[in-house]
Every structure is written in C-alpha cells, then in structure tokens.
C-alpha cells in the first residue's frame, strides 16, 4: 500500500456566555466505513465367458481335470503306512515316508500331514505320495531346484485338503509352467519368495494358476519371475477371499493375454499392478470383472496400444470410486467396458481413449477447467477435443463469486470465482483497498449478514467485501464551557500506518502559546483568550493531541484537551472555532 497523508479539517464552534463571570460553551461535530451372466466368472470355462466376441478354445488341461486314479493299495489308511524313517527337529513330527527329494511328516498332536521337498525336484509326483494326497495339509519346498512343468501340480483334486504351500530359496529357472497349478484348491496360503534364477527363467504360462482358490487369503509371489510368461489369463480368477494382492514385482513385458486375470475377486480391496508392462498385451477382456470391493485402481502405467478387446474390463465393480487410465487407447472392441461402475466418481483418462462404453450417464465435469457436462454424450464430445489426459469428476461443481466491492485481489481483479465440490470448504481470500480496512465477507451488499467459511459448500452464491476506513476519529461538534472544561478526542487505528490528531493553526485563531480567541457574538470586536493544554503541550505546543501507532490488532485510544475559561471579560456570549488536522501516514 502506498504511503499517503490525509488531512481532515474539523471545525468546532466554541460558545462562551458571560454573565459578569466567565462561563464558556464549546461545541460538537463527528468525523466518522451390462452385466455378464451372474454365474461365477471363475467357474466359466473359456468357451462360455468369451462367447460374445472372442473365440477361444477350452484349454486341454481343463478337459483333463479328473482326479488321478488311486489303486487299492494307495487307498489304505496313511496311519497304517506310517514308518519312523527319520527323526524331525520338531518332536511333535514323525517321519512317515521319504524319498530322494522329499519327506512326509505327521504331527502327532493334531494328526496333520506335511510334505517337505528339497534337492532336485522333478515335475512328476512320486507314486509313493498317493496314499497321503488326501491327508497332506502343508507343503514346504526349500533350497530345491525345480525342473519341468508343474501344471496342475497342487490342484484341488490332487491335494484335496491342502492349506498352505511355501516355496523359498529355490532355483526356479527350469520351471516351464504353473498353468492351473493350484486350480480349484481349498488352499489358504501360498508363499513364493526369495527364490533364485541363475539362468534365464523358462516359465511361459500361469493361466488359471490360482483360479477358483476360494479360500486363498494370503498370497506372496515376490519370488516368482514372470519375465518370460506370455499368458496369465484367469490367473487369479474367483479368488473370492483374497483382500490384498501386491504384484508390483511382476514383469509382464512378454504377456500377450490378460483375459479375466482378476475377474471374480470379490473381496479384493488393494491391488498393486503399478509395474505391469502391457505393451504386448492384445486382450484385456473382463480383466477386472466383478472385483466388487475394489475402490481404487491405478492403471496409469498401462499401455493398451496393442489391445484389441477391453470388453467388460471393469464391469460390475460397484465399489470402484477412482480409476486412472492415463495411457489407454481405443480398442476395436470395448463392449460394456464401464458397465456397473455405479460408484465411480473420478476418472482420469487419456485423450486417446475416446469412448466410455456404459459409463454412468449423469453429470460430470472437467476438474481442471471446471467445464460442466449434464450427460455422458456431452462428456465424450468434449473429451474427443482434448489433447492431453484429463480428469473428470461425477456430479456438479459449485461456484463462489467474491465481489471485492471497490477493492482488488492480488491479480488486480475486482471479482474472484472459486469452484468446489459439494461438501468441500471455500478458501477465504482477502482483497485490499487503499485507505480501508477489510471487515469480512457478507451475503448481502448491505453487509449485515456475515458469510461463514467454516461451513461446507452446498450452493453457488455471491459474497461481498465490507470495508471500513483505516481509521476513525471522534471529536465533539460543540461543547459549552459553562458545562465542561475538557474536549475529548477519540481514535481507532485499523490499518498499518500512524494516526495523529492535532490542531491546524493555519485555519483558526490559536496563538503560538495555544490560546484560542473567542469573540463576543453581539460585538465581534470584543474578544478574549481561552488557554488550551494537553499532554506534552507545555513543552511542545505543536505536539499532536492524540497519536495511535498500528498494531497486530485494531488499536483504540483517546486524549483530552483542557480549555480554560477566560478571565476579566465583559458579559455576553462568546464563540470560537477549533480546527483539527488528522494525519494518517
């Protein structure tokens, strides 16, 4: 604010009436601002789930999911076959059978069986296990070298009561397939971590690896190298108990098929696919279909330039609120892509994805440019004109127009408009006005109904700035020396400068010794002198009567000027004027 000085001249009439003795009167004046079929996706065989658009044969391995036949000998009670082959470190465990790379234990306390593998582990199951397959609950493979295809190795029709599998500190370079490895298993926990790949991994496929593992609730795949895998369709299909899944370590650079990868994971709340490389993927059909508990999905790293079908990709994800598709491009087939995403309130999407099939047809707006759309058609028309990824929010935004009422904001504008979503809070912005103090925002121009910024936004409105001059000086317009011998000067300083009130000697008849000339109203040639005094005036007659310095808050103060009655004067009525100078600088 520029420095300025302001002078306000106030005239005070001084009335003096003499009746033989001196009685003086003085006066007063104020200077005063589409849903897929409602069957479990995991139970779909491949031919059913893609019937609409993608012709895909049922994998041969699915045709062969019959239970491995067991001979009469293998049907014997495992307890009968139990042998004390060797002692275990755990005193509760008894070794019941063993081989070159395996040992089977029985826990004598809970009667549970566990299988431990080590050394060179082939992909074929020894026939010696057959009589224990329906009893083994836990499998641990540690410090082993696995070789070959482990397709359907742990599936539910083989290890019928299996609850956990742990593969750690193993060489997995020679594993070629985990297709349907745990298919339709009642397993609850799978840990594959801290493994070694001394040579390039041979793993090419993990299709349906955990499909229909309905009890699986803990899954760690941090030790699984997927860099050579080309097919992960249905990999986690219908893992309905899984709540969190971290696949941030997955290398999917070779994957071409992500069909139905996570479909039917109804309890999944957190999914990290932040490092997925999808540049080679051609199908994402129903990839997240019926992930009905997932609230946020960040696919900002997904490159869909090679994808030909994204049909039903997010269908029936009713809890999904935020979706990030920064690098998506249009695919040839996108039927029902967003169907059933009824809770989706935020969509950040690439300008190269122009069609939002089955997105909810309601109000949306551009969060950056605050452009409102009343329906899906308007949104898509607008989006096709964009040249960069854009964020859209569902609903209508609200506006707060702030009228500075003669003041200005930092950008020199006299009005400022804020946009918010219902329930958010408006920002309190303070304008400035030369020589004035800002006294708040009001709902009406008369500034009688103050606006409350502590309340959430619920409507579009206009508010008005209230201004008060930086200072207020109150001086009585007249006083009578017959009634008082003092004149009180009051001041309020609301600004950031010094306020001072003193006498203007050039505009009135006050002597250098601070004596006011009073004239007889009947004969102005008859005059008398009334001495004036205030704090400090004895040593400095020109000192200001009242001085108020600025403070962190509003400063108020007052001062008194004494006016003595003249002596030895003629009877009559006498008047005089006092002129004050107000400086604010």
Secondary structure as the mmCIF struct_conf table of DSSP 4:
data_model
#
loop_
_struct_conf.conf_type_id
_struct_conf.id
_struct_conf.beg_label_comp_id
_struct_conf.beg_label_asym_id
_struct_conf.beg_label_seq_id
_struct_conf.end_label_comp_id
_struct_conf.end_label_asym_id
_struct_conf.end_label_seq_id
STRN STRN1 UNK A 10 UNK A 18
BEND BEND1 UNK A 19 UNK A 21
STRN STRN2 UNK A 22 UNK A 28
STRN STRN3 UNK A 31 UNK A 31
HELX_LH_PP_P HELX_LH_PP_P1 UNK A 35 UNK A 37
BEND BEND2 UNK A 38 UNK A 39
HELX_RH_3T_P HELX_RH_3T_P1 UNK A 41 UNK A 43
HELX_RH_AL_P HELX_RH_AL_P1 UNK A 46 UNK A 49
TURN_TY1_P TURN_TY1_P1 UNK A 50 UNK A 53
HELX_LH_PP_P HELX_LH_PP_P2 UNK A 57 UNK A 59
HELX_RH_AL_P HELX_RH_AL_P2 UNK A 60 UNK A 63
TURN_TY1_P TURN_TY1_P2 UNK A 64 UNK A 64
BEND BEND3 UNK A 66 UNK A 66
HELX_LH_PP_P HELX_LH_PP_P3 UNK A 67 UNK A 69
TURN_TY1_P TURN_TY1_P3 UNK A 72 UNK A 75
BEND BEND4 UNK A 76 UNK A 76
HELX_RH_AL_P HELX_RH_AL_P3 UNK A 78 UNK A 81
BEND BEND5 UNK A 86 UNK A 86
STRN STRN4 UNK A 87 UNK A 87
BEND BEND6 UNK A 89 UNK A 90
TURN_TY1_P TURN_TY1_P4 UNK A 91 UNK A 92
STRN STRN5 UNK A 93 UNK A 98
BEND BEND7 UNK A 100 UNK A 101
STRN STRN6 UNK A 102 UNK A 107
TURN_TY1_P TURN_TY1_P5 UNK A 108 UNK A 110
STRN STRN7 UNK A 113 UNK A 121
BEND BEND8 UNK A 123 UNK A 124
HELX_LH_PP_P HELX_LH_PP_P4 UNK A 125 UNK A 126
HELX_RH_3T_P HELX_RH_3T_P2 UNK A 127 UNK A 132
TURN_TY1_P TURN_TY1_P6 UNK A 133 UNK A 135
STRN STRN8 UNK A 136 UNK A 149
TURN_TY1_P TURN_TY1_P7 UNK A 151 UNK A 154
TURN_TY1_P TURN_TY1_P8 UNK A 156 UNK A 158
BEND BEND9 UNK A 159 UNK A 159
TURN_TY1_P TURN_TY1_P9 UNK A 160 UNK A 161
STRN STRN9 UNK A 164 UNK A 168
BEND BEND10 UNK A 169 UNK A 169
STRN STRN10 UNK A 171 UNK A 177
TURN_TY1_P TURN_TY1_P10 UNK A 179 UNK A 184
STRN STRN11 UNK A 189 UNK A 193
BEND BEND11 UNK A 194 UNK A 194
STRN STRN12 UNK A 196 UNK A 196
BEND BEND12 UNK A 198 UNK A 199
STRN STRN13 UNK A 205 UNK A 205
TURN_TY1_P TURN_TY1_P11 UNK A 207 UNK A 212
TURN_TY1_P TURN_TY1_P12 UNK A 214 UNK A 215
STRN STRN14 UNK A 218 UNK A 220
TURN_TY1_P TURN_TY1_P13 UNK A 222 UNK A 223
TURN_TY1_P TURN_TY1_P14 UNK A 227 UNK A 228
STRN STRN15 UNK A 231 UNK A 231
TURN_TY1_P TURN_TY1_P15 UNK A 233 UNK A 238
TURN_TY1_P TURN_TY1_P16 UNK A 240 UNK A 241
STRN STRN16 UNK A 244 UNK A 246
TURN_TY1_P TURN_TY1_P17 UNK A 248 UNK A 249
TURN_TY1_P TURN_TY1_P18 UNK A 253 UNK A 254
STRN STRN17 UNK A 257 UNK A 257
TURN_TY1_P TURN_TY1_P19 UNK A 259 UNK A 260
BEND BEND13 UNK A 261 UNK A 262
TURN_TY1_P TURN_TY1_P20 UNK A 263 UNK A 264
TURN_TY1_P TURN_TY1_P21 UNK A 266 UNK A 267
STRN STRN18 UNK A 270 UNK A 272
TURN_TY1_P TURN_TY1_P22 UNK A 274 UNK A 275
TURN_TY1_P TURN_TY1_P23 UNK A 279 UNK A 280
STRN STRN19 UNK A 283 UNK A 283
TURN_TY1_P TURN_TY1_P24 UNK A 285 UNK A 290
TURN_TY1_P TURN_TY1_P25 UNK A 292 UNK A 293
STRN STRN20 UNK A 296 UNK A 298
TURN_TY1_P TURN_TY1_P26 UNK A 300 UNK A 301
TURN_TY1_P TURN_TY1_P27 UNK A 305 UNK A 306
STRN STRN21 UNK A 309 UNK A 309
TURN_TY1_P TURN_TY1_P28 UNK A 311 UNK A 316
TURN_TY1_P TURN_TY1_P29 UNK A 318 UNK A 319
STRN STRN22 UNK A 322 UNK A 325
TURN_TY1_P TURN_TY1_P30 UNK A 326 UNK A 327
BEND BEND14 UNK A 332 UNK A 332
STRN STRN23 UNK A 333 UNK A 333
TURN_TY1_P TURN_TY1_P31 UNK A 335 UNK A 340
TURN_TY1_P TURN_TY1_P32 UNK A 342 UNK A 343
STRN STRN24 UNK A 346 UNK A 349
TURN_TY1_P TURN_TY1_P33 UNK A 351 UNK A 352
TURN_TY1_P TURN_TY1_P34 UNK A 357 UNK A 358
BEND BEND15 UNK A 362 UNK A 362
STRN STRN25 UNK A 364 UNK A 366
TURN_TY1_P TURN_TY1_P35 UNK A 367 UNK A 370
STRN STRN26 UNK A 371 UNK A 373
BEND BEND16 UNK A 374 UNK A 375
HELX_RH_AL_P HELX_RH_AL_P4 UNK A 376 UNK A 383
TURN_TY1_P TURN_TY1_P36 UNK A 384 UNK A 385
BEND BEND17 UNK A 387 UNK A 388
STRN STRN27 UNK A 390 UNK A 394
BEND BEND18 UNK A 395 UNK A 395
STRN STRN28 UNK A 397 UNK A 403
TURN_TY1_P TURN_TY1_P37 UNK A 405 UNK A 406
STRN STRN29 UNK A 408 UNK A 408
TURN_TY1_P TURN_TY1_P38 UNK A 410 UNK A 411
BEND BEND19 UNK A 412 UNK A 412
BEND BEND20 UNK A 414 UNK A 414
STRN STRN30 UNK A 415 UNK A 421
TURN_TY1_P TURN_TY1_P39 UNK A 422 UNK A 423
BEND BEND21 UNK A 424 UNK A 424
STRN STRN31 UNK A 432 UNK A 432
TURN_TY1_P TURN_TY1_P40 UNK A 434 UNK A 435
STRN STRN32 UNK A 436 UNK A 442
BEND BEND22 UNK A 443 UNK A 444
TURN_TY1_P TURN_TY1_P41 UNK A 445 UNK A 446
BEND BEND23 UNK A 449 UNK A 449
STRN STRN33 UNK A 450 UNK A 450
TURN_TY1_P TURN_TY1_P42 UNK A 453 UNK A 454
BEND BEND24 UNK A 455 UNK A 455
HELX_LH_PP_P HELX_LH_PP_P5 UNK A 456 UNK A 457
BEND BEND25 UNK A 459 UNK A 459
STRN STRN34 UNK A 461 UNK A 469
BEND BEND26 UNK A 470 UNK A 470
STRN STRN35 UNK A 471 UNK A 475
STRN STRN36 UNK A 477 UNK A 480
TURN_TY1_P TURN_TY1_P43 UNK A 481 UNK A 483
BEND BEND27 UNK A 485 UNK A 485
STRN STRN37 UNK A 486 UNK A 493
BEND BEND28 UNK A 495 UNK A 497
STRN STRN38 UNK A 499 UNK A 503
HELX_RH_3T_P HELX_RH_3T_P3 UNK A 505 UNK A 507
BEND BEND29 UNK A 508 UNK A 508
STRN STRN39 UNK A 510 UNK A 510
TURN_TY1_P TURN_TY1_P44 UNK A 512 UNK A 513
STRN STRN40 UNK A 515 UNK A 520
BEND BEND30 UNK A 521 UNK A 522
TURN_TY1_P TURN_TY1_P45 UNK A 524 UNK A 525
STRN STRN41 UNK A 527 UNK A 533
TURN_TY1_P TURN_TY1_P46 UNK A 535 UNK A 539
TURN_TY1_P TURN_TY1_P47 UNK A 541 UNK A 542
BEND BEND31 UNK A 543 UNK A 543
BEND BEND32 UNK A 545 UNK A 545
STRN STRN42 UNK A 546 UNK A 548
BEND BEND33 UNK A 552 UNK A 553
STRN STRN43 UNK A 555 UNK A 563
HELX_LH_PP_P HELX_LH_PP_P6 UNK A 564 UNK A 566
BEND BEND34 UNK A 567 UNK A 568
BEND BEND35 UNK A 571 UNK A 571
STRN STRN44 UNK A 572 UNK A 584
#
